[in-house]
């Protein structure tokens, strides 16, 4: 089963049931395990401007099919952070934060001065 089929079923069910979880693990292996674990642990944050995944070594910004992690940047593949965001968005299993994430990038500068850095 292709991941898009799994995500379509997830969209219909609105929950990550054991059957879908098993399919994700089968298709994605360790990346699927990390994505599912992040969703279950609610390490997905939805800010006004981006989704963010709290990983083991930092926070990764995900925008549609783009991620700021090394796996995405260097291997040009769909990383587990993108998969976790897609699962969380379809199930509603994320923490909504009513702030702009970009305002936190450079905490010592006022938000209107971030472009100068």
Buried (B, 14 or more C-beta within 10 A) or exposed (E): EEBEEBBEBBEEEEEBEEEBBEBBBEBBEEBBBBBBEBBEEEBBBBBEEBBBBBBEEEBBBBEEEEBBBEBBEEEEEBBBBBBBBBBBBBBEBBEEEEEEBBBBEEEEEEEEEEEEE
